[in-house]
Amino acid sequence: MIIEIVGKPRAGKTALNTLFMFRELMYQGRILQYRSAKITNEINATRKYKLSLPDRAPLYSNYEIHIPTGYKKVYEPYWINPYRLGIPTPQTSDKLQLVRPCSCLHITEARKYWDGRESSSMPDNVSRYFETHGHNHLSIIIDAQRGEALDLNIRANANRFIEVQGMINDEDAYGRVIRSTWYCREFYSLQDYEAYLANKTSNYRRTTYQYEGNIFRCFESRNCITDFVPADVVGAGYSDYEQLSREEAKTLIGKTADIYDTSRPDWYRVKKQSIVQEVKKRAA
């Protein structure tokens, strides 16, 4: 099963993704681990070099998650790099991560890896991974800001589309989050979801999800903040340029002049070369 979670920035997409992992762990964790071990043992029966058995529930994520499971006990999922997902080929067999049977994969900021604007260039072995993931009994939960921005090869194989309309956090008298509620719209076919995006008549259900406690204790809700922090090198820092008039800006030179130049830079929105052009360039 593939579930796509979408919504505006700070709507609660990754928090909902984390809630799904929490529920998998609490309600299915032991079952998933048992089934994964059972299938692995069946595979090992015909192998010379035996595969190891899972030492915990086979859950994976590309962001840091710590789920409290008891007194001083915390569950941490396996790490997955979305760039390393695919069906092995002779060229990629040593570059991919092969996850265990019955695994649940939780991936945030998915557009970074599978941008819909590059659907035509998705490798066949990656596309087939999403087409045949059920053969390995996988569940894949992906969150992205806009559903149409995600690669069509993935969207076409999704079973559910969940649009987070909003998230409400209830707090106690000390300002601590004690409950979170997500308000969503859910679609069960790509056709319904795309009709909704096109403002046409569409079928969907209004759903809510709730977590008793502080879901933000389970993950870093601002895991992309480092993208906005200046490099740790001499001279690097935040941008604190003063407002200047156009006439004042014209007198500037060097990097400072570039900052105040509002014309589109040469590197902005550069069209990517086609694969054919790239091959010809390298051959030359």
C-alpha positions as CSV (number, residue, x, y, z in Angstrom):
1,M,0.0,0.0,0.0
2,I,1.1,3.5,-0.8
3,I,-0.4,6.5,1.1
4,E,0.3,10.0,0.0
5,I,-0.1,12.8,2.6
6,V,-0.3,16.3,1.4
7,G,-1.0,19.8,2.8
8,K,0.2,23.3,3.1
9,P,3.4,24.0,5.1
10,R,3.0,23.5,8.8
11,A,-0.3,21.8,8.3
12,G,0.8,18.7,10.2
13,K,1.8,16.3,7.4
14,T,5.0,14.9,9.0
15,A,3.3,14.7,12.4
16,L,0.5,12.6,10.8
17,N,3.1,10.5,9.1
18,T,4.7,9.9,12.5
19,L,1.3,9.1,14.0
20,F,0.9,6.3,11.5
21,M,4.3,4.9,12.5
22,F,3.3,5.1,16.2
23,R,0.1,3.1,15.4
24,E,2.0,0.5,13.4
25,L,4.5,0.0,16.2
26,M,1.9,-0.2,19.0
27,Y,-0.8,-2.3,17.2
28,Q,1.2,-4.3,14.6
29,G,4.9,-4.1,15.6
30,R,5.3,-7.6,16.9
31,I,3.2,-9.0,14.1
32,L,5.2,-7.2,11.4
33,Q,8.5,-8.4,13.0
34,Y,7.2,-12.0,13.2
35,R,6.0,-12.0,9.6
36,S,9.2,-10.4,8.4
37,A,11.3,-13.1,10.2
38,K,9.1,-15.9,8.9
39,I,9.5,-14.8,5.3
40,T,13.3,-14.3,5.8
41,N,13.6,-17.9,7.2
42,E,11.8,-19.2,4.1
43,I,14.3,-17.3,1.9
44,N,17.2,-18.6,4.0
45,A,16.2,-22.2,3.4
46,T,17.6,-22.0,-0.1
47,R,20.6,-19.6,0.6
48,K,24.2,-20.4,1.3
49,Y,24.7,-17.1,3.2
50,K,21.8,-16.6,5.6
51,L,20.1,-13.3,6.0
52,S,19.8,-11.8,9.5
53,L,16.4,-11.6,11.2
54,P,14.9,-8.2,12.2
55,D,15.8,-7.2,15.8
56,R,12.8,-4.8,16.0
57,A,9.6,-4.0,14.2
58,P,10.7,-3.4,10.5
59,L,9.8,0.3,10.3
60,Y,12.0,2.7,8.3
61,S,12.1,6.5,8.0
62,N,14.3,9.2,6.4
63,Y,13.9,11.5,9.3
64,E,14.7,11.2,13.0
65,I,12.0,9.5,15.1
66,H,12.1,8.4,18.8
67,I,8.9,6.8,20.0
68,P,8.7,6.3,23.8
69,T,7.7,2.7,24.5
70,G,8.1,2.4,28.3
71,Y,10.2,3.6,31.2
72,K,13.4,4.8,29.7
73,K,12.6,2.8,26.6
74,V,12.6,4.3,23.1
75,Y,11.9,2.7,19.7
76,E,14.0,4.1,16.8
77,P,13.2,3.0,13.2
78,Y,15.8,1.9,10.7
79,W,17.2,4.6,8.5
80,I,16.2,4.7,4.8
81,N,17.6,7.0,2.1
82,P,14.9,7.5,-0.6
83,Y,17.5,7.9,-3.3
84,R,18.6,4.3,-2.5
85,L,15.2,2.7,-3.2
86,G,14.8,0.7,-6.3
87,I,14.8,-2.8,-7.9
88,P,18.5,-3.9,-8.1
89,T,20.1,-3.9,-11.6
90,P,23.7,-4.9,-12.6
91,Q,24.6,-1.2,-12.4
92,T,22.9,-0.4,-9.1
93,S,23.0,-3.6,-7.0
94,D,25.6,-2.3,-4.7
95,K,24.1,1.2,-4.4
96,L,20.5,0.4,-3.2
97,Q,19.0,-0.3,0.2
98,L,17.0,-3.5,0.3
99,V,14.4,-3.3,3.1
100,R,13.0,-6.3,5.0
101,P,9.8,-8.0,4.0
102,C,6.6,-6.6,5.7
103,S,8.4,-3.2,6.2
104,C,6.7,0.1,6.6
105,L,8.5,3.1,5.0
106,H,7.9,6.6,6.2
107,I,9.3,9.3,4.0
108,T,9.0,13.1,4.5
109,E,9.6,16.0,2.0
110,A,9.2,13.4,-0.8
111,R,9.3,16.0,-3.7
112,K,13.0,16.4,-3.0
113,Y,13.5,12.8,-4.2
114,W,10.7,12.3,-6.7
115,D,9.9,15.6,-8.3
116,G,6.8,15.4,-10.6
117,R,8.5,17.8,-13.1
118,E,11.0,15.0,-13.8
119,S,8.6,12.1,-14.1
120,S,9.8,11.2,-17.6
121,S,13.4,10.7,-16.3
122,M,12.6,8.4,-13.4
123,P,14.7,5.2,-13.8
124,D,12.7,2.1,-14.7
125,N,14.0,0.2,-11.7
126,V,12.7,2.9,-9.4
127,S,9.4,3.1,-11.1
128,R,9.1,-0.7,-10.8
129,Y,9.9,-0.6,-7.1
130,F,6.6,1.3,-6.5
131,E,4.7,-0.9,-9.0
132,T,5.8,-4.1,-7.3
133,H,6.3,-3.1,-3.7
134,G,3.4,-5.3,-2.7
135,H,5.4,-8.4,-3.6
136,N,7.6,-7.7,-0.6
137,H,4.6,-6.8,1.5
138,L,5.6,-3.2,1.9
139,S,3.7,-0.2,3.1
140,I,5.0,3.2,1.9
141,I,3.7,6.4,3.5
142,I,4.9,9.6,1.8
143,D,4.3,13.3,2.7
144,A,4.8,16.2,0.4
145,Q,3.4,19.7,0.2
146,R,1.5,19.4,-3.0
147,G,0.2,16.1,-4.4
148,E,0.5,17.0,-8.0
149,A,4.2,17.9,-7.5
150,L,5.0,14.3,-6.7
151,D,6.1,12.0,-9.5
152,L,3.2,10.5,-11.5
153,N,4.8,7.1,-11.4
154,I,4.3,7.1,-7.7
155,R,0.9,8.8,-7.6
156,A,-0.5,6.3,-10.1
157,N,0.3,3.4,-7.7
158,A,-1.0,5.2,-4.5
159,N,-4.0,3.6,-2.7
160,R,-4.9,6.6,-0.6
161,F,-4.4,10.4,-0.8
162,I,-4.8,12.3,2.5
163,E,-5.0,16.0,2.4
164,V,-4.4,17.6,5.8
165,Q,-6.7,20.5,6.1
166,G,-5.5,21.5,9.5
167,M,-4.1,20.3,12.8
168,I,-5.2,21.5,16.3
169,N,-3.0,21.0,19.3
170,D,-4.7,21.2,22.7
171,E,-2.5,22.5,25.5
172,D,-2.5,22.3,29.3
173,A,-2.3,25.3,31.7
174,Y,1.5,25.3,31.2
175,G,1.4,25.4,27.4
176,R,2.4,21.8,26.9
177,V,0.7,19.9,24.0
178,I,-1.5,17.2,25.5
179,R,-3.6,16.2,22.4
180,S,-3.4,16.6,18.6
181,T,-6.2,16.3,16.1
182,W,-5.9,16.3,12.3
183,Y,-8.7,17.2,10.0
184,C,-8.4,15.7,6.6
185,R,-9.9,14.9,3.3
186,E,-9.2,11.4,1.9
187,F,-9.4,10.1,-1.6
188,Y,-9.2,6.5,-2.7
189,S,-8.3,6.9,-6.4
190,L,-6.0,9.1,-8.4
191,Q,-8.9,10.1,-10.6
192,D,-10.9,11.5,-7.7
193,Y,-7.9,13.3,-6.3
194,E,-6.9,14.9,-9.6
195,A,-10.5,15.9,-10.2
196,Y,-10.5,17.6,-6.8
197,L,-7.2,19.4,-7.7
198,A,-8.9,20.6,-10.9
199,N,-11.9,21.9,-8.9
200,K,-14.2,19.3,-10.5
201,T,-16.8,17.1,-8.8
202,S,-14.9,14.5,-6.7
203,N,-15.6,11.8,-4.2
204,Y,-13.8,12.1,-0.8
205,R,-14.3,11.4,2.9
206,R,-13.8,13.9,5.7
207,T,-11.7,12.1,8.4
208,T,-10.0,13.0,11.7
209,Y,-7.1,11.5,13.5
210,Q,-6.2,12.0,17.1
211,Y,-3.2,11.4,19.3
212,E,-3.4,11.7,23.1
213,G,-0.1,13.1,24.2
214,N,2.6,15.2,22.6
215,I,3.3,13.8,19.1
216,F,6.2,16.3,18.8
217,R,8.1,14.4,21.4
218,C,8.4,11.6,18.8
219,F,10.2,13.5,16.1
220,E,11.9,16.8,15.3
221,S,9.2,18.8,13.7
222,R,11.6,21.3,12.2
223,N,14.1,18.8,10.8
224,C,14.8,21.0,7.8
225,I,15.9,24.0,9.8
226,T,19.6,23.3,9.0
227,D,18.8,24.2,5.3
228,F,18.3,27.8,6.5
229,V,21.3,28.1,8.7
230,P,24.5,29.8,7.3
231,A,27.5,27.5,6.7
232,D,29.9,27.2,9.7
233,V,32.8,29.0,7.9
234,V,34.5,32.4,8.3
235,G,32.5,35.3,7.0
236,A,29.2,33.4,6.8
237,G,26.1,34.8,8.4
238,Y,22.5,35.8,8.1
239,S,21.4,38.4,5.5
240,D,21.0,41.8,7.2
241,Y,21.2,44.1,4.3
242,E,19.5,47.6,4.7
243,Q,16.8,48.9,2.5
244,L,18.3,51.1,-0.4
245,S,16.8,53.2,-3.0
246,R,17.3,52.2,-6.7
247,E,19.7,55.1,-7.1
248,E,21.8,54.0,-4.1
249,A,21.8,50.3,-5.3
250,K,23.2,51.4,-8.7
251,T,26.4,52.6,-6.9
252,L,27.2,49.2,-5.4
253,I,29.7,46.7,-6.8
254,G,30.6,43.1,-6.4
255,K,28.5,40.6,-4.4
256,T,26.5,43.3,-2.7
257,A,25.5,44.7,-6.1
258,D,24.3,41.2,-7.1
259,I,22.1,41.0,-4.0
260,Y,20.3,44.2,-4.8
261,D,20.0,43.4,-8.5
262,T,16.3,42.2,-8.9
263,S,16.7,40.9,-12.5
264,R,16.5,37.1,-12.8
265,P,20.0,35.5,-12.3
266,D,21.4,33.3,-15.0
267,W,21.3,30.2,-12.8
268,Y,17.6,30.6,-11.9
269,R,15.2,28.2,-13.5
270,V,17.8,26.8,-15.9
271,K,16.3,24.2,-18.2
272,K,17.8,20.8,-17.6
273,Q,19.4,19.0,-20.5
274,S,17.7,16.0,-21.9
275,I,19.3,12.6,-21.4
276,V,20.1,12.5,-25.1
277,Q,21.8,15.9,-25.0
278,E,23.8,14.8,-21.9
279,V,25.0,11.6,-23.6
280,K,26.1,13.6,-26.7
281,K,27.9,16.1,-24.6
282,R,29.8,13.4,-22.8
283,A,30.6,11.5,-26.0
284,A,32.1,14.7,-27.5
